[in-house]
């Protein structure tokens, strides 16, 4: 079973890998990670992939029309690279790490409303492979959004904030269900209780004190014609008192703890004192 931390990491990975890069001449496909600034890719984007010069930190003359810049990480911020390539009339920017095969989420501080082109990050393996494709001449590529797995930054923040609360709610209701099931096992079925014998109380002077003829649950004396229920252990109580006890509290006799739900031959009833 995944922990909440593993779940969040999985959602972050799926939510940030939003597009794929397809080299049309060979059908080679590479995953990328969209930046958290600039526009989001909503439709397929075609362009000629070309490597930029000087880490893409400064604008350059457009090498061709409809080009997509392949930029090496370093020497300036991600946002500065994208702005420089935007001024160089690039349709999109792919930034890669030539040294480390790990994924980064590109973020930017300050106002980025001036950035009008999409940008993506690729790890070392993808970046090196794309560089090989552009060694001799520009290569036509297709950037394809993955709408099924796309998560916005707001969606991810909501998941991160709500996940601990959802986990606590699941644990709370799980404990409540277990407590309810345990209590149900401790109670006697209504049909079984109602099938136990009952009779109207008749006061008989047999030499014992009148105070002895009282219900052990409500501690009130029996009155003439009060309905009394007799348990298999031969202890007697008011019908209302003992029925409520057995069906809402415990399935055991309040006096001797006799389990009324077990067959008589499986337990030895205790005689009344």
C-alpha positions in Angstrom: 0.0 0.0 0.0 1.4 3.4 -1.0 1.9 6.1 1.6 0.6 9.6 1.0 4.1 10.8 0.3 4.5 8.2 -2.5 1.1 9.1 -3.9 2.0 12.8 -4.0 5.4 12.1 -5.8 3.6 9.9 -8.3 1.0 12.6 -9.0 3.7 15.3 -9.3 5.6 13.1 -11.9 2.4 12.4 -13.9 1.2 16.0 -13.7 4.4 17.6 -14.8 5.3 15.3 -17.8 2.8 16.9 -20.1 4.1 16.4 -23.6 6.1 14.2 -25.8 8.7 15.1 -28.5 8.4 13.1 -31.7 11.2 13.2 -34.3 9.1 12.8 -37.5 12.0 11.4 -39.6 12.6 8.4 -37.3 9.4 8.3 -35.0 11.7 8.5 -32.0 9.7 9.7 -29.0 11.0 11.5 -25.9 9.2 12.6 -22.8 9.6 16.2 -21.5 8.4 18.2 -18.5 6.5 21.4 -19.0 7.6 24.6 -17.3 5.4 26.1 -14.6 5.6 29.5 -16.4 4.5 30.6 -19.8 1.6 29.1 -21.8 0.6 25.5 -21.7 0.8 23.4 -24.9 -2.8 22.6 -25.9 -2.4 21.5 -29.5 0.3 19.7 -31.6 3.2 22.0 -32.4 5.5 21.4 -35.4 8.9 23.0 -35.9 12.5 22.4 -36.9 14.6 21.6 -33.9 18.0 23.4 -33.8 20.6 23.9 -31.0 21.0 27.4 -29.8 24.4 29.1 -29.2 25.9 30.3 -25.9 23.4 28.4 -23.6 20.5 30.4 -25.1 21.0 33.3 -22.6 21.3 35.9 -25.4 19.0 36.5 -28.4 20.4 35.3 -31.7 19.5 35.6 -35.4 16.8 33.1 -36.3 18.6 30.1 -37.9 15.5 29.2 -39.9 11.8 29.8 -39.9 9.5 27.8 -37.7 12.3 26.7 -35.4 12.3 25.2 -31.9 15.3 26.0 -29.8 17.3 23.2 -28.1 19.1 24.9 -25.2 21.7 23.6 -22.7 21.0 24.2 -19.0 23.2 26.6 -17.2 24.7 30.2 -17.1 21.3 31.9 -16.7 17.8 31.2 -15.4 15.2 29.2 -17.3 13.0 32.2 -17.8 15.9 34.2 -19.2 16.6 31.5 -21.7 13.0 31.3 -22.8 12.8 35.1 -23.2 16.0 35.2 -25.3 14.7 32.4 -27.6 11.4 34.2 -27.8 13.2 37.3 -29.1 15.0 35.0 -31.5 11.5 34.0 -33.0 11.6 30.4 -31.7 8.2 28.7 -31.5 9.1 26.8 -28.3 12.1 26.0 -26.2 13.5 22.6 -25.0 16.0 22.9 -22.2 18.1 19.9 -21.3 20.7 18.9 -18.7 23.8 17.4 -20.4 25.4 16.1 -17.2 22.7 14.6 -15.0 19.9 12.2 -15.9 17.3 13.7 -13.6 14.1 15.6 -14.0 13.6 19.2 -13.0 10.5 21.4 -12.9 11.3 24.7 -14.4 10.0 27.6 -12.2 10.5 31.4 -12.4 10.3 34.2 -9.9 8.7 37.5 -10.7 6.3 38.4 -13.5 6.5 36.0 -16.5 3.4 37.4 -18.3 5.8 38.5 -21.2 6.6 34.9 -22.0 4.4 33.8 -24.9 6.0 30.5 -26.0 5.9 27.1 -24.3 9.1 25.6 -22.8 10.0 22.1 -21.7 12.7 20.4 -19.7 14.4 17.1 -20.7 16.8 14.9 -18.7 20.3 13.9 -19.9 19.3 10.9 -22.0 16.6 12.8 -23.9 18.8 15.9 -24.4 21.8 13.9 -25.7 19.6 12.0 -28.1 18.0 15.3 -29.5 21.5 16.8 -29.9 22.5 13.8 -32.1 19.4 14.4 -34.3 20.5 18.1 -34.9 24.2 17.5 -35.6 24.0 17.8 -39.4 20.8 19.7 -40.1 17.6 20.9 -38.5 15.2 18.1 -37.8 11.4 18.4 -38.0 9.8 17.5 -34.6 6.3 17.4 -33.2 5.4 18.4 -29.7 2.3 16.6 -28.6 0.4 17.4 -25.4 -0.7 14.5 -23.2 -4.2 15.8 -22.2 -5.1 12.6 -20.3 -2.2 13.0 -17.8 -2.0 16.8 -17.6 -2.3 18.3 -14.2 -2.2 22.1 -13.6 -0.1 23.6 -10.8 -3.3 24.5 -9.0 -4.5 20.9 -9.2 -1.3 19.6 -7.7 -1.4 22.2 -4.9 -5.0 21.1 -4.1 -4.0 17.5 -4.0 -1.0 18.3 -1.8 -3.1 20.3 0.7 -6.1 17.9 0.8 -4.3 14.6 0.8 -3.4 14.6 4.6 -7.0 15.6 5.4 -8.4 12.8 3.2 -6.1 10.3 4.8 -7.2 11.3 8.3 -10.9 11.1 7.2 -10.3 7.6 5.8 -8.6 6.5 9.0 -11.4 8.1 11.1 -14.2 6.3 9.2 -12.2 3.1 9.2 -11.9 3.2 13.0 -15.6 4.1 13.2 -16.6 1.1 11.0 -14.4 -1.3 13.1 -15.9 0.0 16.3 -19.4 -0.4 14.9 -18.8 -3.9 13.8 -17.2 -4.8 17.1 -20.2 -3.4 19.0 -22.6 -5.3 16.7 -20.8 -8.5 17.6 -21.2 -7.7 21.3 -25.0 -7.3 21.0 -27.8 -9.9 20.8 -30.1 -10.1 17.8 -33.6 -8.7 18.5 -35.3 -11.8 17.2 -33.3 -14.0 19.6 -34.1 -11.7 22.6 -37.8 -11.5 21.8 -37.9 -15.4 21.6 -36.8 -15.7 25.2 -39.6 -16.6 27.7 -41.5 -13.9 29.5 -44.3 -13.9 32.1 -46.3 -11.5 34.2 -45.0 -11.0 37.7 -47.0 -12.6 40.5 -46.1 -11.6 44.0 -45.9 -14.7 46.3 -45.0 -14.6 49.9 -42.5 -17.3 50.3 -40.8 -16.1 53.4 -38.1 -14.0 51.6 -38.0 -10.2 51.9 -39.9 -8.1 49.4 -36.8 -6.1 48.6 -35.2 -9.2 47.0 -37.8 -9.1 44.2 -36.3 -6.2 42.1 -34.8 -5.8 38.7 -31.0 -5.8 38.8 -30.8 -3.4 35.9 -33.2 -0.6 37.0 -33.1 -1.5 40.7 -36.8 -1.1 41.0 -39.1 -3.6 42.7 -41.3 -5.8 40.6 -45.0 -4.9 40.8 -47.9 -7.1 40.2 -48.4 -7.9 36.5 -45.0 -6.4 35.5 -43.7 -8.4 32.5 -40.6 -10.3 33.4 -38.2 -12.0 31.0 -36.3 -15.1 32.0 -32.8 -15.7 30.6 -31.3 -19.2 30.0 -29.2 -18.7 33.1 -32.6 -18.3 35.0 -32.0 -14.7 36.0 -35.0 -12.5 35.6 -35.4 -8.8 34.7 -38.0 -6.4 33.5 -38.7 -7.1 29.8 -37.9 -3.5 28.7 -34.8 -3.4 30.8 -33.2 -6.6 29.7 -34.3 -6.3 26.1 -32.6 -2.8 25.9 -29.5 -4.2 27.6 -29.1 -7.2 25.4 -29.8 -5.4 22.0 -27.9 -2.2 22.6 -25.2 -2.9 25.2 -24.0 -6.5 25.7 -25.4 -10.0 24.9 -24.4 -11.2 28.4 -26.5 -11.5 31.4 -25.9 -8.4 33.6 -25.5 -10.7 36.7 -23.6 -13.8 35.7 -22.2 -12.8 32.2 -24.0 -15.7 30.5 -23.8 -15.4 26.7 -27.4 -15.8 25.5 -26.2 -16.2 21.9 -24.3 -19.4 22.4 -26.1 -22.8 22.4 -27.0 -24.0 25.8 -24.9 -27.2 25.4 -21.8 -25.1 24.8 -21.8 -23.3 28.1 -22.8 -24.1 31.7 -25.4 -21.8 33.0 -25.0 -20.4 36.4 -27.9 -20.8 38.9 -29.2 -17.7 40.5 -27.8 -16.9 43.9 
